[in-house]
Amino acid sequence: MTNPARRRYVTYACALGASALTATWPTETRAHAPSVTPPASPWPLYRQFLERFVQADGRVIDYSTPTLQSTSEGQSYGMVFALVADDRDTFDRLWRWSVAHLGDGRLDDKLPAWQWGRRDDGTWGVLDRNPAADADLWFAFALAEAARLWHAPAYADAARALLRLVAAQEVATLPGFGPMLLPGPAGFIDSGPDGSRSWRLNPSYLPVPVLRRLAAFDPPGPWGSLAAQAARLIRAVSRAGIVPDWSAYRAGARRRGFVRDPVKGDLSSYDAVRVYLWAGMTPGQDSTRGAMMQALLPNAARLAGRAAPPEKMYAESGKVEGIGPPAFSAALLPFLSAAGSPALAAQWARAREIVGAPSGPGGPTYYDTVLGLFGLGFMEGRYRFSASGHLDR
């Protein structure tokens, strides 16, 4: 039984304690250390990502974790960035590593494991086999777009195989609400002693542009419906512009609706920051854009006059705590731009601190860097999403 209350809030809670591990490569992977001279790229932050976090064999490593983990999220994000950079060699290496290590050699009959790394006994392998639905969607998106942009049908076949499994294993119908993406196949549905059922959900797992592309690529699938549901979910769980990292939906004999997540409560932090990122990147003509922005706009006002976004917010009380990393500033840029917020300039200047920052302890982590690639890359015009979700680069 995997622990559904894992993923990023476990990873980054131990980041500072694990920083000493960034100094050396683990013995098992020394033969696959990052290439000394990664492919030339006019995108400095992408080159930084390759140099610091991508091995020559295609493994994306999160050095801020004690297990030196690789995740399906990291692999799928890396493939998207390789597409934007038109770097097919890196794209293929990341996908081959994912198939070999997260899929035990094939991903046409199973979804990729979420987490791979160093086990307690010092060996290396899968740490958590339960898939992560957001990564599964990003994998399918990257493969579908690679098939289109590089005229390679084999990528499309791999994307369709993944989508069949996602639809069968990670999409559920919530009574009174409709179809919804579960965070993974196992561990996110509970039954109460009173006969009620509850589903744990992560709003950041539903980027509308990705779902639009998958709907065009696989019309019979639930992707178009999920895009509409993403906006409904955000509107339902946000409070004064604050979206929790996790939410829950409960259905009983007399009452149905969204409730506070039983594990993470109403905390909004490292997961939920992506909700604002995806909303800001959603094309203006998309039918969900207005509803999402309306629900989130109070948070743009909350950031006005602040030197940095808070690290933590609480949806029910509106309380904010701490100072978010420059990566939070980067993730919020598309949202602040879409909102016409006066906070944009200050956060853009702060976000640029990621580029060229020293590596190692105190430097940008894996997650800092990917948020920077998404947010800064979008603002610098390196990519856009079309109304149908196609990647314009």
LODO-259457 format. One line per field, with one value per residue (C-alpha): residue in one letter; y, z, x. Coordinates in steps of 0.02 Angstrom, whole numbers, plus 50000, padded with zeros to 5 digits. Layout:
BEGIN
type <- [A;...]
yy <- [Y;...]
zz <- [Z;...]
xx <- [X;...]
! end
This chain:
BEGIN
type <- [M;T;N;P;A;R;R;R;Y;V;T;Y;A;C;A;L;G;A;S;A;L;T;A;T;W;P;T;E;T;R;A;H;A;P;S;V;T;P;P;A;S;P;W;P;L;Y;R;Q;F;L;E;R;F;V;Q;A;D;G;R;V;I;D;Y;S;T;P;T;L;Q;S;T;S;E;G;Q;S;Y;G;M;V;F;A;L;V;A;D;D;R;D;T;F;D;R;L;W;R;W;S;V;A;H;L;G;D;G;R;L;D;D;K;L;P;A;W;Q;W;G;R;R;D;D;G;T;W;G;V;L;D;R;N;P;A;A;D;A;D;L;W;F;A;F;A;L;A;E;A;A;R;L;W;H;A;P;A;Y;A;D;A;A;R;A;L;L;R;L;V;A;A;Q;E;V;A;T;L;P;G;F;G;P;M;L;L;P;G;P;A;G;F;I;D;S;G;P;D;G;S;R;S;W;R;L;N;P;S;Y;L;P;V;P;V;L;R;R;L;A;A;F;D;P;P;G;P;W;G;S;L;A;A;Q;A;A;R;L;I;R;A;V;S;R;A;G;I;V;P;D;W;S;A;Y;R;A;G;A;R;R;R;G;F;V;R;D;P;V;K;G;D;L;S;S;Y;D;A;V;R;V;Y;L;W;A;G;M;T;P;G;Q;D;S;T;R;G;A;M;M;Q;A;L;L;P;N;A;A;R;L;A;G;R;A;A;P;P;E;K;M;Y;A;E;S;G;K;V;E;G;I;G;P;P;A;F;S;A;A;L;L;P;F;L;S;A;A;G;S;P;A;L;A;A;Q;W;A;R;A;R;E;I;V;G;A;P;S;G;P;G;G;P;T;Y;Y;D;T;V;L;G;L;F;G;L;G;F;M;E;G;R;Y;R;F;S;A;S;G;H;L;D;R]
yy <- [50000;50165;50320;50444;50587;50597;50684;50862;50914;50766;50802;50984;50971;50882;50989;51087;50934;50844;50986;50908;50767;50885;50889;50718;50594;50430;50284;50187;50326;50389;50303;50407;50578;50727;50763;50889;50985;50976;51024;51207;51302;51484;51453;51478;51407;51250;51225;51250;51117;50993;51028;51013;50888;50775;50626;50571;50419;50529;50522;50685;50690;50789;50814;50900;50730;50601;50465;50566;50529;50536;50554;50533;50719;50765;50651;50716;50899;50874;50804;50958;51073;50971;50996;51183;51183;51070;50950;50779;50689;50738;50703;50526;50493;50550;50442;50289;50305;50323;50167;50066;50118;50181;50054;49903;49906;49945;50071;50005;49896;49997;50175;50236;50223;50390;50378;50296;50316;50248;50122;50103;49955;50058;49979;50079;50057;50101;50175;50208;50113;50206;50318;50507;50562;50734;50661;50533;50675;50773;50617;50592;50776;50777;50619;50680;50845;50758;50653;50811;50922;50790;50689;50529;50420;50303;50438;50451;50264;50279;50427;50331;50182;50295;50384;50221;50174;50346;50344;50170;50188;50372;50448;50429;50497;50596;50586;50754;50828;50721;50655;50698;50651;50556;50589;50406;50235;50184;50265;50415;50348;50314;50241;50306;50205;50296;50233;50394;50399;50530;50565;50661;50778;50891;51043;51069;50903;50977;51101;51154;51179;51001;50933;51031;50952;50778;50807;50848;50702;50574;50636;50487;50513;50614;50754;50890;50856;50861;51032;51102;51012;51089;51262;51200;51121;51280;51384;51260;51246;51420;51546;51728;51673;51539;51362;51223;51099;50959;50952;50816;50779;50684;50601;50531;50487;50666;50780;50797;50925;50981;50975;51010;50880;50756;50745;50916;51027;51194;51227;51309;51299;51200;51104;51240;51370;51276;51311;51495;51449;51342;51469;51608;51504;51458;51552;51698;51625;51464;51444;51405;51553;51681;51570;51519;51695;51762;51633;51668;51858;51901;51821;51942;52084;51996;52001;52187;52275;52114;52085;51898;51779;51692;51513;51457;51517;51446;51447;51454;51590;51685;51677;51685;51627;51633;51689;51585;51549;51645;51496;51547;51717;51631;51518;51665;51772;51711;51730;51905;51954;51889;51981;52145;52151;52289;52153;52082;52186;52151;51965;51954;52034;51915;51762;51800;51761;51577;51597;51578;51559;51452;51267;51161;51198;51354;51358;51323;51148;51037;51103;51284;51260;51179;51314;51440;51353;51355;51532;51626;51525;51577;51760;51764;51701;51536;51442;51466;51352;51372;51364;51178;51150;51137;51193;51349;51379]
zz <- [50000;49949;50052;49958;50071;49994;49842;49851;50029;50089;49963;50005;50191;50196;50064;50184;50284;50124;50048;50094;49974;49827;49837;49760;49643;49717;49684;49586;49459;49434;49265;49210;49272;49175;49012;49035;48881;48864;48697;48655;48687;48674;48831;48978;49111;49009;48994;49182;49207;49098;49180;49358;49359;49206;49191;49024;49027;49043;49230;49309;49488;49633;49743;49881;49936;50045;49919;49773;49692;49514;49484;49342;49362;49335;49185;49102;49137;49065;48906;48888;48908;48781;48659;48686;48658;48504;48588;48526;48592;48772;48746;48689;48830;48961;48886;48871;49052;49106;49012;49077;49260;49296;49182;49203;49018;48945;48968;48852;48986;49144;49205;49261;49443;49530;49624;49595;49700;49836;49952;50137;50102;49982;49823;49685;49611;49623;49792;49759;49619;49630;49475;49483;49369;49329;49266;49164;49077;49047;48976;48856;48808;48774;48670;48570;48533;48490;48363;48284;48292;48242;48126;48225;48241;48368;48499;48466;48493;48662;48709;48665;48768;48920;48896;48889;49058;49135;49081;49151;49314;49363;49315;49430;49431;49587;49631;49601;49525;49376;49306;49398;49388;49540;49594;49563;49545;49729;49898;49863;49896;50072;50137;50300;50433;50388;50209;50139;50019;49998;49860;49887;49744;49691;49588;49519;49425;49296;49178;49055;48903;48922;48934;48778;48679;48742;48697;48518;48513;48590;48561;48641;48805;48955;48931;48868;49011;49134;49068;49111;49278;49319;49320;49424;49549;49568;49594;49721;49832;49823;49962;49930;49789;49890;49822;49941;49889;49918;49935;49964;49898;50009;49957;50084;50092;50130;50080;49941;49921;49946;50118;50196;50150;50295;50278;50224;50281;50192;50163;49997;49954;49840;49748;49730;49662;49497;49492;49464;49339;49232;49241;49182;49035;48980;48818;48841;48723;48821;48897;49069;49079;49145;49284;49341;49342;49433;49571;49585;49562;49748;49764;49637;49747;49898;49815;49779;49878;49937;49899;49883;49882;50047;50061;50143;50135;50219;50122;50266;50372;50237;50347;50259;50323;50270;50113;49957;49852;49690;49602;49674;49594;49429;49439;49471;49325;49192;49317;49370;49188;49146;49296;49247;49420;49472;49567;49402;49384;49558;49548;49375;49437;49584;49475;49369;49521;49476;49314;49343;49532;49610;49621;49778;49952;49951;49762;49657;49682;49547;49583;49589;49417;49336;49402;49331;49163;49154;49217;49146;48984;48957;48996;48883;48739;48720;48709;48712;48708;48566;48596;48556;48672;48538;48592;48497;48510]
xx <- [50000;50077;50059;49948;50001;50173;50245;50310;50271;50376;50513;50539;50516;50684;50771;50880;50929;50979;51079;51245;51205;51219;51408;51439;51356;51295;51413;51282;51261;51438;51447;51299;51351;51284;51371;51512;51454;51264;51189;51209;51048;50998;50894;51015;50900;50871;51058;51072;50938;51034;51201;51139;50998;51002;51119;51188;51073;50918;50884;50823;50886;50816;50969;50869;50801;50891;50848;50919;50754;50694;50508;50388;50352;50533;50551;50393;50432;50606;50531;50420;50569;50667;50523;50525;50713;50697;50818;50763;50917;50879;50694;50731;50855;50729;50592;50704;50758;50577;50523;50670;50662;50487;50403;50518;50556;50384;50245;50112;50033;50064;50081;50252;50299;50303;50468;50638;50795;50907;50824;50859;50973;51080;51013;50928;50756;50572;50526;50342;50257;50092;50085;50061;49919;49988;50151;50054;49961;50121;50206;50060;50060;50248;50237;50087;50173;50337;50243;50174;50328;50456;50343;50370;50214;50292;50279;50093;50071;50156;50045;49887;49940;49967;49801;49705;49777;49748;49566;49542;49638;49647;49480;49329;49153;49113;48927;48847;49005;49054;49219;49379;49561;49622;49803;49843;49762;49774;49758;49647;49471;49407;49244;49169;49079;48919;48926;48997;49144;49278;49402;49565;49606;49750;49695;49871;49859;49740;49827;49693;49808;49873;49696;49645;49786;49742;49559;49609;49730;49611;49432;49344;49436;49377;49504;49388;49268;49413;49465;49294;49297;49466;49387;49241;49360;49462;49306;49239;49393;49470;49440;49483;49597;49687;49682;49737;49871;49745;49557;49430;49256;49135;48973;48852;48670;48616;48760;48888;49024;49202;49280;49450;49579;49596;49786;49851;49709;49690;49876;49922;50106;50222;50086;49956;50076;50059;49871;49911;50046;49931;49788;49902;49962;49785;49742;49624;49495;49479;49306;49379;49497;49373;49307;49481;49549;49396;49421;49608;49614;49610;49780;49851;49792;49867;50039;50034;50170;50252;50436;50403;50256;50222;50283;50122;49942;49788;49627;49504;49585;49680;49835;50004;50174;50356;50442;50426;50581;50616;50538;50369;50393;50431;50279;50164;50224;50099;49957;50010;50029;49855;49785;49870;49945;50065;50160;50225;50382;50449;50416;50492;50652;50657;50623;50776;50883;50864;50961;51146;51129;51266;51231;51244;51177;51071;51061;50906;50839;50766;50591;50649;50724;50573;50457;50580;50581;50391;50363;50512;50508;50328;50360;50513;50405;50497;50331;50143;49992;49868;49681;49687;49835;49968;50140;50192;50378]
! end
